[in-house]
Amino acid sequence: MNNYIILVSNGIYVAVDILSNSASNEITSLLQQGFTIAYDSCKAESIEQALRTWQKQKEGTYGYEHIITSTTSVLARNIEIVEVKGVITATIVAGMSFLRDLSAVIRDFTGGNSGTYMSKLDDIKSQALVQLRRQADELGCNAVIGVSIDVDEISGGGKSMMMVTASGTAVNMEKLVTPPSS
């Protein structure tokens, strides 16, 4: 995987592989033409993928799906953890609106689950996991093991907020090469 820098000018986006022989000249030339650095570290296999990845990151829709997450420390039989970078955490705090609170009160009174709260909670959990995978990616890791998610309610002054914290251990893993069976 290569590391790209993304430059932008008037809606034109250019990705430059920072390890290429011509990177310094390309970046200098683009900066002289009025381009600015929009993102200084985008890992991708190709220029096209770097631009797509950066666009998703800019829109907030990039999920870092290439980072494997597991609630256990065992990923698979043929996978070995080769490096442990350490514990990482991601916390998302989101307010709950008046209408959601009112809906939940009615559900509590009549019995049943609050679909609105459950949906919002699922969104917050997903955001926390994306942030956890982003941190692992920034550390150069390809997996997060021992993932746990903690959900807390923060309330006061008639307002209610949900706090979701995801934590795990950022690691690098490799597939073991198994010799052919005889």
BELGI-V508169 format. One record per residue. NEAR is the number of other C-alpha atoms within 12 Angstrom. Layout:
NEAR
NEAR
This chain:
18
20
28
33
34
39
34
25
17
11
12
18
24
34
39
38
32
28
18
17
11
13
20
16
16
23
29
18
17
24
19
14
15
16
24
24
24
25
26
22
28
39
35
26
17
18
25
21
23
33
32
24
31
33
24
16
23
17
11
15
18
25
26
33
21
21
29
35
37
26
19
16
24
20
24
17
14
14
20
20
25
16
19
23
24
21
23
32
29
31
27
32
26
27
24
27
18
16
16
23
24
18
22
23
18
17
17
15
12
11
11
15
16
22
17
23
30
19
15
25
30
21
20
31
31
26
29
34
40
33
34
43
38
34
32
36
30
23
25
26
33
36
45
46
37
25
32
27
27
23
24
20
20
18
16
10
7
12
18
23
26
29
28
32
30
36
33
34
35
36
37
27
29
19
15
13
11
10
7
5
5
4
